[in-house]
Amino acid sequence: MVYERWETNRYYVSQRSGMLTVVETLKAKTSKGYRYFVMCRCDCGNEPVYLNINDFRDNRHATKSCGCARKGQKRTIETRNRISKALKAIGHKPTVGPKTRRKGEEHPNWKGGIIYNNGYKLIKCYDVTHPNLYPGGYVYEHRHVMEQHIGRYLEKSEKVHHIDGDITNNDISNLVLCESNSEHFKRFHIKEAMNALSNVPKIRKSQAPPCPRCGSANTNSSGVNFICRSCNRFWSKQGKLRK
């Protein structure tokens, strides 16, 4: 590659970038056009150092030396490793780092291993074989208490009911195990659902508004959305929401 002198006001002689000092600006002709370089001298005595103009910039991404600074940094790291091994041999506790990060009770943000999700209490579980572990190794406390009481893991279909309605009261005397969600609803929530339905006002067929989709007067329903049977059947098969 043949270098030619390149006259520019962007870089000037004696301009510095870290340990490098500009000596001359050059350019070289290639098949795709000209490439521009900055020839530098390093403080360690290494010369010449040809740098692309994109590598010689006055910011944190610029090249700062011919490579001697990197070699010195490597020696410094090796020295630190020898010192840390010597301190570890005499029983000195190493500085907290990525490999010695404090976990569990030693972490300053430790809150007793308790978190909450939708009002339900989750506790830290150290049984790695637990089939229902949540991210971070947590399980619901009311399910864990029931598992300890019956001596086995709960199935995902099984539900645990709070008798007094307080979902934070996870005493075993306040918990009831149900085989499925259906049984849980029938035993404890069907009365509430029936009371809610009884409060829905009943509207006669003559008073019902027309279907909002097709305009049919034969809605024959009472509720928020007065949709006729044909539209109801069509939109249920399409799998779309009833708006």
Number of C-alpha atoms within 10 A of each C-alpha: 7 8 13 13 12 14 12 9 6 7 17 15 13 13 11 19 18 14 16 23 21 22 18 19 23 20 18 15 13 10 5 6 7 10 13 18 23 24 20 27 21 21 14 13 8 14 14 15 17 19 18 15 17 12 15 23 15 12 10 7 10 14 19 22 20 21 12 15 13 12 9 10 11 12 11 11 11 11 11 12 12 11 12 15 13 12 13 12 10 8 9 11 10 11 10 9 8 7 7 9 10 12 10 12 11 9 10 9 9 11 10 10 13 14 15 11 8 6 10 15 19 21 17 18 18 11 10 9 8 13 12 17 16 13 7 8 16 20 22 21 20 25 22 18 16 20 14 12 10 10 9 10 14 19 11 10 10 15 19 19 20 19 13 9 10 12 16 14 17 20 12 13 9 16 20 14 17 16 14 14 13 13 15 18 16 11 12 13 12 13 12 11 12 10 10 10 10 10 8 11 9 12 13 10 13 11 11 17 19 17 19 15 13 11 12 15 17 17 22 18 18 17 11 7 13 19 26 20 14 13 17 14 11 11 12 12 9 8 8 9 7 11 7
